[in-house]
Amino acid sequence: MQFSHKNRLTISKTLLLLLLLLLPLCLFSYFFFFSSNSDLQPLFNDSSCNPTKTELKSSLQQKEDLRIFIGILTVPHLHERRHLLRLVYALQVRSLATVKVDVRFVFCRTMNEEQMIFLKLEIMQHNDIIILDCSENLNDGKTYTYFSSLPSMLGEEDNSRPYDYVVKTDDDAYFRLDNLAKFLKDKPRKDLYYGMELGCVGAQIACGANNTFMAGFGYVLSWDLVEWIAKSEIARNNKIGLEDVMLGKWLNEANKGKNRYNGFPNQFYDYKGDFPDDYFRHELVDNTVAVHKLKTNLHWARTLNYFNATHGLKPSKLHNNLLIR
């Protein structure tokens, strides 16, 4: 059977159209089955085209020159505050190029029926909540439980460190991630303790030779110190008391945290608002890393406005540009 030139063109066009229709279906099937189900493997497995998990992890870590984990210690009923903090940190993370920042909310297991159901919904939607095996408390070991639990929760199978630094903060503190990353990028990745340094004498406790600790609203530990806390008998046997003072005491007694950086007064400080200036409070400044005592939504709104947190808002007919100023 012979085909005319016109017939051959028609067949070619038909085959091309069929290929164009089948290609998206093939791609969808590949990504659906092979990316979502680790038990399924491609029929043709060329290692040069299909990197291993180790190779993928190495490639990702080369792009990420800094990895930070932020744990926000809070309580179950503060749903509105968590919603605000998710927005605040998600918008900041988008602007970080080679810095990985993961933010999680941290509770103890104490919660009522209502809180349990609502938290399940939050976890299903956001998957950003850690529930510790402890009773909700202020000075009865929650900080110890937080740090000592992280290595088993986050640790890698090959014992490599999943993060360079771990932050402990509260739900009334605002960390500016770009300034935090700029400060940490050229700092030691081991034995680091960074925050607003205070004297133990003011807390009426002796906490070792260094006799200082970092204020509890927000401070940074290098990952090796987090691993040390998880194994340390000094920490395990001295977890009751003013918790962040006690953490300073652990490090001081063990001669840890030798790379100690004090961010007070211009990197770490308290929000001033309508209050008069005092030793810890002053006006907002551009090189802020963390500002504390944002107790109300108005405090948050004024702080976010000062730091131009909404500068990326684009004109739209949907809001009639009424929000653009």
C-alpha positions in Angstrom: 0.0 0.0 0.0 1.4 3.4 -1.0 0.6 6.7 0.8 0.5 10.0 -0.9 2.5 12.9 0.4 -0.7 14.4 1.8 -1.5 11.2 3.6 2.0 10.9 5.1 1.7 14.5 6.4 -1.7 13.7 8.0 -0.3 10.6 9.7 2.7 12.5 11.0 0.6 15.2 12.4 -1.7 12.7 14.1 1.3 10.9 15.7 2.8 14.2 16.8 -0.6 15.2 18.4 -0.8 11.8 20.1 2.7 12.1 21.5 1.9 15.6 22.8 -1.2 14.3 24.5 0.6 11.3 26.1 3.6 13.1 27.3 1.9 15.0 30.2 0.2 11.8 31.2 3.5 9.9 31.3 5.2 12.7 33.3 2.3 12.8 35.8 2.4 9.0 36.3 6.2 9.1 36.9 6.1 11.9 39.5 3.0 10.6 41.2 4.2 7.0 41.6 8.0 7.4 41.9 8.2 10.6 44.0 5.3 9.8 46.4 6.0 6.1 46.9 9.6 5.3 47.9 8.9 1.6 47.5 8.4 2.0 43.8 11.5 2.3 41.6 11.8 3.2 37.9 12.1 0.1 35.6 15.3 1.6 34.1 17.6 2.7 36.9 20.7 4.5 35.6 22.6 5.8 38.6 24.0 8.7 36.6 20.4 9.9 35.9 18.9 8.9 39.3 21.0 10.3 42.2 20.8 8.4 45.5 19.3 10.0 48.6 22.8 10.6 49.9 23.8 12.4 46.7 20.6 14.5 46.7 21.2 15.4 50.4 24.8 16.4 49.6 23.7 18.5 46.7 21.0 20.3 48.8 23.5 20.9 51.7 25.9 22.5 49.2 23.3 25.0 48.3 22.4 25.6 51.9 25.4 27.2 53.6 23.5 27.7 56.8 20.7 25.7 58.5 18.8 27.0 61.5 16.0 25.4 63.5 13.7 27.7 65.5 11.5 26.3 68.2 8.8 28.6 69.5 7.8 27.5 73.0 4.1 28.3 73.4 0.8 26.9 74.8 -2.0 25.1 72.9 -4.8 27.7 73.2 -2.9 30.5 71.4 -4.3 29.6 67.9 -4.4 33.2 66.7 -0.8 34.0 67.7 0.4 30.9 65.9 -1.4 31.9 62.7 0.3 35.3 62.9 3.7 33.8 63.5 3.3 31.4 60.6 2.7 34.4 58.3 5.6 36.4 59.8 8.2 33.7 59.4 7.0 32.1 56.1 7.3 35.5 54.4 10.8 35.9 55.7 11.9 32.4 54.7 11.0 33.1 51.1 13.6 35.9 50.8 16.5 33.7 52.2 18.6 32.4 49.3 21.1 29.8 50.7 19.8 29.7 54.3 17.5 26.9 55.5 15.2 27.9 58.4 12.6 25.6 59.9 10.2 27.0 62.4 8.2 24.7 64.8 5.8 25.4 67.7 6.6 23.5 70.8 4.1 22.4 73.6 4.0 20.0 76.4 1.3 17.3 76.2 -1.0 19.1 78.6 -4.2 20.1 76.7 -8.0 19.8 77.0 -10.4 18.1 74.6 -11.0 21.3 72.5 -7.3 22.0 72.2 -6.5 18.4 71.2 -8.9 18.5 68.3 -7.8 21.9 67.1 -4.1 20.9 67.3 -4.8 17.8 65.2 -6.3 20.1 62.5 -3.2 22.4 62.7 -0.9 19.4 62.4 -2.8 18.0 59.4 -2.6 21.4 57.6 0.8 22.7 58.7 2.8 19.9 60.2 4.8 22.4 62.2 4.0 21.3 65.8 6.2 19.4 68.3 4.5 17.9 71.4 6.9 17.1 74.2 6.5 14.4 76.8 6.1 16.8 79.7 3.5 18.7 81.6 3.1 22.4 80.7 5.3 24.4 83.0 7.4 27.5 83.3 10.4 26.4 85.5 10.0 22.6 85.8 12.1 21.3 82.9 10.3 22.3 79.7 13.4 23.9 78.2 15.5 20.9 79.1 12.9 18.6 77.5 12.9 20.7 74.4 16.6 20.7 73.8 17.2 17.1 75.0 14.5 15.8 72.7 15.7 17.4 69.5 18.6 15.0 68.6 16.4 11.9 68.6 13.6 13.8 66.7 15.8 15.5 64.1 19.0 13.5 64.1 20.2 12.1 60.8 20.8 8.3 60.2 24.4 9.0 59.2 24.9 11.0 62.4 25.5 14.2 60.5 24.1 17.4 62.0 20.7 18.3 60.6 21.1 22.0 61.6 24.0 24.2 62.4 22.1 26.1 65.1 19.0 25.8 67.2 17.0 28.7 68.5 14.8 28.7 71.6 12.3 31.5 71.6 8.8 32.6 72.8 5.6 33.5 71.1 6.0 37.2 72.1 9.4 37.6 70.4 10.1 38.4 66.8 13.3 37.2 65.1 14.4 38.9 61.9 15.8 36.0 60.0 18.0 37.9 57.5 19.9 39.7 60.3 20.1 36.4 62.3 21.6 34.7 59.2 24.0 37.5 58.5 25.3 37.4 62.1 25.7 33.6 62.2 27.2 33.0 58.7 30.8 33.7 59.7 30.6 32.4 63.3 31.8 29.1 64.7 29.5 26.2 64.1 30.5 24.6 67.4 30.3 25.6 71.1 28.3 28.8 70.3 25.9 30.5 72.7 24.3 33.8 71.4 21.6 36.0 72.8 21.0 38.8 75.3 23.6 38.1 78.0 22.6 38.7 81.6 24.4 38.2 84.9 23.4 35.4 87.2 23.7 37.6 90.2 20.6 39.5 89.2 18.7 36.1 89.1 20.0 35.4 92.6 21.7 32.2 91.6 25.4 31.2 91.1 25.8 29.7 87.7 29.4 28.9 87.3 32.7 30.6 86.5 31.3 32.7 83.6 28.3 33.6 85.8 26.2 34.7 82.9 23.3 33.3 80.9 21.2 34.4 77.9 17.7 35.8 78.4 15.0 33.3 77.8 12.9 35.1 75.1 15.4 34.0 72.5 18.9 32.6 72.2 20.9 30.4 69.8 22.9 27.2 70.5 25.1 25.4 68.1 24.0 21.8 67.3 26.8 20.2 69.3 25.6 21.9 72.5 22.1 20.6 71.9 23.5 17.1 71.5 25.6 17.6 74.7 22.5 18.6 76.7 20.7 15.4 75.6 23.5 13.3 77.1 24.7 15.5 80.0 24.1 14.4 83.6 24.8 18.0 84.6 21.7 19.1 82.7 19.6 16.1 83.6 20.2 16.6 87.3 19.7 20.4 87.3 16.7 21.0 85.2 14.4 22.4 87.9 14.5 26.2 88.4 14.7 29.4 86.4 15.1 27.4 83.2 17.2 29.7 81.0 19.4 30.6 84.0 19.8 26.9 84.6 20.9 26.4 80.9 23.6 29.0 81.4 24.6 27.2 84.6 25.0 23.8 82.7 27.2 25.4 80.1 29.3 27.3 82.6 29.9 24.3 84.9 30.9 22.1 81.9 33.1 24.9 80.4 30.8 24.9 77.4 29.6 27.8 75.2 33.0 29.4 75.0 32.0 31.1 71.7 29.6 33.4 73.5 28.1 36.5 71.8 26.1 39.1 73.6 23.5 40.8 71.3 22.4 43.3 73.8 21.4 46.2 73.4 21.0 46.7 69.7 20.4 43.1 68.4 18.4 41.7 71.3 16.1 43.9 73.4 12.6 44.6 74.6 9.9 46.4 72.7 9.4 50.0 74.0 6.0 51.0 72.6 4.4 53.5 74.8 6.6 52.7 77.8 9.4 54.9 78.9 13.0 53.8 78.0 14.6 51.6 80.6 17.6 49.3 80.7 16.1 46.7 78.4 13.6 48.7 76.3 14.3 51.1 73.5 13.1 52.2 70.1 13.2 49.7 67.2 16.5 49.7 65.3 17.4 48.4 61.9 20.0 45.8 63.0 17.6 44.1 65.3 17.9 40.3 65.5 15.2 39.7 68.1 12.7 42.0 69.8 10.8 40.8 72.9 7.6 41.7 74.8 5.3 42.0 71.8 2.3 41.2 74.0 -0.6 42.6 71.8 -1.5 42.5 68.2 -0.9 46.3 68.0 2.7 45.7 69.3 3.2 43.2 66.5 1.5 45.5 63.8 3.7 48.4 64.7 6.9 46.3 64.8 6.1 44.7 61.4 5.3 48.1 59.9 8.6 49.5 61.1 10.5 46.7 59.5 8.5 47.0 56.3 7.3 43.4 56.5 4.5 44.1 53.9 6.6 45.7 51.2 5.9 42.9 48.8 2.2 43.5 48.6 1.2 44.0 45.0 -1.7 46.2 43.7 -4.9 44.3 43.0 -8.5 45.0 42.1 -9.4 42.5 44.8 -8.5 44.9 47.6 -9.0 48.0 45.5 -5.5 49.1 46.4 -6.8 50.4 49.7 -4.0 48.6 51.6 -1.3 50.2 49.4 0.3 53.3 51.0 
